[in-house]
């Protein structure tokens, strides 16, 4: 007879306890990091670059570190750091254009600039979601497997 007090068993395997993100997250990480690096370097070497541009570069470096931790399932700092980092990244990202003396348009007409700005925001959305998810203690890599 079956013991009704015995825990149920499952034939599911979690892959040896190692959690891995999809390869698409890694592709996204490398593409967004390369584009961000190119963009930040172009702003930092342009006329008008100043203190706020270097602060923005540090914020970008911090959020890229969080994205790295999320994508490669690495514990970096602690979960409570990453949600405020996301807020700082969002606020600085939108305020940067108004605070910096660098010409963000770089000769683009208004229509092209707004399209490029919108595409940049859309392309950044997965990274924002990753930082949000990385900042939750119940998610990987913080949760025990």
Secondary structure as a PSIPRED ss2 file (coil, helix, strand):
# PSIPRED VFORMAT (PSIPRED V4.0)

   1 X C   1.000  0.000  0.000
   2 X C   1.000  0.000  0.000
   3 X C   1.000  0.000  0.000
   4 X C   1.000  0.000  0.000
   5 X C   1.000  0.000  0.000
   6 X C   1.000  0.000  0.000
   7 X C   1.000  0.000  0.000
   8 X C   1.000  0.000  0.000
   9 X C   1.000  0.000  0.000
  10 X C   1.000  0.000  0.000
  11 X C   1.000  0.000  0.000
  12 X C   1.000  0.000  0.000
  13 X C   1.000  0.000  0.000
  14 X C   1.000  0.000  0.000
  15 X C   1.000  0.000  0.000
  16 X C   1.000  0.000  0.000
  17 X C   1.000  0.000  0.000
  18 X C   1.000  0.000  0.000
  19 X C   1.000  0.000  0.000
  20 X C   1.000  0.000  0.000
  21 X C   1.000  0.000  0.000
  22 X C   1.000  0.000  0.000
  23 X H   0.000  1.000  0.000
  24 X H   0.000  1.000  0.000
  25 X H   0.000  1.000  0.000
  26 X H   0.000  1.000  0.000
  27 X H   0.000  1.000  0.000
  28 X H   0.000  1.000  0.000
  29 X H   0.000  1.000  0.000
  30 X H   0.000  1.000  0.000
  31 X H   0.000  1.000  0.000
  32 X H   0.000  1.000  0.000
  33 X H   0.000  1.000  0.000
  34 X H   0.000  1.000  0.000
  35 X H   0.000  1.000  0.000
  36 X H   0.000  1.000  0.000
  37 X H   0.000  1.000  0.000
  38 X H   0.000  1.000  0.000
  39 X H   0.000  1.000  0.000
  40 X H   0.000  1.000  0.000
  41 X H   0.000  1.000  0.000
  42 X H   0.000  1.000  0.000
  43 X H   0.000  1.000  0.000
  44 X H   0.000  1.000  0.000
  45 X C   1.000  0.000  0.000
  46 X C   1.000  0.000  0.000
  47 X C   1.000  0.000  0.000
  48 X C   1.000  0.000  0.000
  49 X C   1.000  0.000  0.000
  50 X C   1.000  0.000  0.000
  51 X H   0.000  1.000  0.000
  52 X H   0.000  1.000  0.000
  53 X H   0.000  1.000  0.000
  54 X H   0.000  1.000  0.000
  55 X H   0.000  1.000  0.000
  56 X H   0.000  1.000  0.000
  57 X H   0.000  1.000  0.000
  58 X H   0.000  1.000  0.000
  59 X H   0.000  1.000  0.000
  60 X H   0.000  1.000  0.000
  61 X H   0.000  1.000  0.000
  62 X H   0.000  1.000  0.000
  63 X H   0.000  1.000  0.000
  64 X H   0.000  1.000  0.000
  65 X H   0.000  1.000  0.000
  66 X H   0.000  1.000  0.000
  67 X H   0.000  1.000  0.000
  68 X H   0.000  1.000  0.000
  69 X H   0.000  1.000  0.000
  70 X H   0.000  1.000  0.000
  71 X H   0.000  1.000  0.000
  72 X C   1.000  0.000  0.000
  73 X C   1.000  0.000  0.000
  74 X C   1.000  0.000  0.000
  75 X C   1.000  0.000  0.000
  76 X C   1.000  0.000  0.000
  77 X C   1.000  0.000  0.000
  78 X C   1.000  0.000  0.000
  79 X H   0.000  1.000  0.000
  80 X H   0.000  1.000  0.000
  81 X H   0.000  1.000  0.000
  82 X H   0.000  1.000  0.000
  83 X H   0.000  1.000  0.000
  84 X H   0.000  1.000  0.000
  85 X H   0.000  1.000  0.000
  86 X H   0.000  1.000  0.000
  87 X H   0.000  1.000  0.000
  88 X H   0.000  1.000  0.000
  89 X H   0.000  1.000  0.000
  90 X H   0.000  1.000  0.000
  91 X H   0.000  1.000  0.000
  92 X H   0.000  1.000  0.000
  93 X H   0.000  1.000  0.000
  94 X H   0.000  1.000  0.000
  95 X H   0.000  1.000  0.000
  96 X H   0.000  1.000  0.000
  97 X H   0.000  1.000  0.000
  98 X H   0.000  1.000  0.000
  99 X H   0.000  1.000  0.000
 100 X C   1.000  0.000  0.000
 101 X C   1.000  0.000  0.000
 102 X C   1.000  0.000  0.000
 103 X C   1.000  0.000  0.000
 104 X C   1.000  0.000  0.000
 105 X C   1.000  0.000  0.000
 106 X C   1.000  0.000  0.000
 107 X C   1.000  0.000  0.000
 108 X C   1.000  0.000  0.000
 109 X C   1.000  0.000  0.000
 110 X H   0.000  1.000  0.000
 111 X H   0.000  1.000  0.000
 112 X H   0.000  1.000  0.000
 113 X H   0.000  1.000  0.000
 114 X H   0.000  1.000  0.000
 115 X H   0.000  1.000  0.000
 116 X H   0.000  1.000  0.000
 117 X H   0.000  1.000  0.000
 118 X H   0.000  1.000  0.000
 119 X H   0.000  1.000  0.000
 120 X H   0.000  1.000  0.000
 121 X H   0.000  1.000  0.000
 122 X H   0.000  1.000  0.000
 123 X H   0.000  1.000  0.000
 124 X H   0.000  1.000  0.000
 125 X H   0.000  1.000  0.000
 126 X H   0.000  1.000  0.000
 127 X H   0.000  1.000  0.000
 128 X H   0.000  1.000  0.000
 129 X H   0.000  1.000  0.000
 130 X H   0.000  1.000  0.000
 131 X H   0.000  1.000  0.000
 132 X H   0.000  1.000  0.000
 133 X H   0.000  1.000  0.000
 134 X H   0.000  1.000  0.000
 135 X C   1.000  0.000  0.000
 136 X C   1.000  0.000  0.000
 137 X C   1.000  0.000  0.000
 138 X C   1.000  0.000  0.000
 139 X C   1.000  0.000  0.000
 140 X C   1.000  0.000  0.000
 141 X C   1.000  0.000  0.000
 142 X C   1.000  0.000  0.000
 143 X C   1.000  0.000  0.000
 144 X C   1.000  0.000  0.000
 145 X C   1.000  0.000  0.000
